[in-house]
């Protein structure tokens, strides 16, 4: 009797295991079928959300920025894209009139790069994304002030919507930078290489000299200096005799001459991570000290100077005309 009961229990257990196995297989099959049945709806829902988020403006003449994502192309209205560009290119705490001027400069830059494709006006983001921060990046940058700064920048863009700068009948790409060395650069000294930028003029920027970041220093050893030079410009076995800085009339470095080789000043600045194109070398206590004045390349619109002028009552149009000549503000 005991053996029969044990055998019976064993038989029941085997039956239950088989039933569970069948149930598991049935659940798996059902899951797979549901996935393939619902997949098209899930994907269409995803596409729809993307479309609702970005592809919403069907205004005639709308300009789009084509942003490349890992899953394909994404169209963003230019006026929306400008929010991320503003966040990247100018301090959000600046005066509203300064931000309006910057919005016009960026819009002009974008429109100067526009082309038509499949009947749409588009701008490829690989041209303009250097000046762009995604929303997540803007939140990290502004922290608790994100909402205030986002609204402030959107307002500056809205109040100048469609406004661009035109010179001799063409939309221009107006250069801008953070802070001068006391003067913006004279384009007449660069006309051979800079193209048609005759709308630029050299402007005195006395307010820039008062900024806390006006003068900055970079220190390095002779060995560190040579390592950077050989990595970027010279041969690895080349001995450095002397460095000659060739400056323009306003003190910005046009070229750096090393062993008879000429290096463009901007390329040299970027290789060393210098804040400005106005710089000098000095030896201080067995170290090499590079002193810079201002922030940026020095051409065109000095944001810091403009912001100080805005504090004194100048509007965005006056700020723009202060730095560029013979241009007109038009609306697209």
C-alpha positions, 0 to 999 in steps of 0.5 A: 500500500505504501509503495502504491501511494508513493507511486501515485504521488510521483505520477501526479507530480509528473503530470503537474510539471508537464502542465506547467511546461505547457502553460509556460510555452503557451504564455511565451507564444501568446507574448510573442504574438501580442508583440508582433501584433502590437509592434506597428501600433507602438511604432506609429505611436512613437512616430506620432509623439515625435511629430506632435512634438516637433512637426507642428508648424505648417506656416507657409514659408516655415524654415526647418532645421534638419537634425540627424538622430540615430533613428533618422532625421528630425525636423525642428522649426528654426524659431524653436531651434534658436532657443538651444542656440541662444543658450549655447552662445550668450549668457541668459542673464544678459539684458533682454535687448542684448538677447534680442540682438543675439537672436537676430544674429543667430537667425541671420547666420542660420538663414545664410546657410539655408537651402531648398530640398523637396520644396522645403526650406531647410538648414542642416544641423551639422552647420549650426549645431556648434551653437546648440544645447538640448533641453537636458543640457540647458537644464543642467546649465541653468539649474533652478533658473531653467524656467526663468531663463527659458522663458526669457530667451523664448520671449527675445526670439518671439519679439524678433521673429523672422528678423534678419540682417542684410548687406548688399541684398544678401543675408549675412553671417554676422560674427559675434564674440563674448568680450573684446580687448578694448576694440573690435578688430579692423576687417580691412586688415583681413579682407584678403582671407575673410571674404566680403565682410565690409559691414564690420568696423573697428569699435572702441569697447571701453566697457569690456576693459572693466569686466572681471574676466577681461585679463586671464592667464595660462601657465606652463613649462617650456616642455609643455609648450613644446609638446603642444606645438609639436602635436599641432604644428611642428615635427616631433624632432624639430627644435624651437628657436623662437616664437614671433607674434604678428599682431594687427593694429588693435593688438590681436594676433594675426599669425604666429611665426615659429622657425619661419613657419606661419600659423594662423592666430586663431588656430594657435589660440585654439591649440592652447585653449586661450580665451582670446586672440589677443595674447602675449608670452612672458617668462615668469619664475622659470614658467611661461605665462600667456596673458590674454585680454578679452574672450573670443576672436574679436570680430563684430558684435562684442556681447559684453559691451553690448550688454553694458550699452543695453543697461544704459538704454540702447535697444536691440536695433541700436546695439546691432547698428553700433557694431555693423555698418551699412546693413539693414534689418529685414523680416523674412 
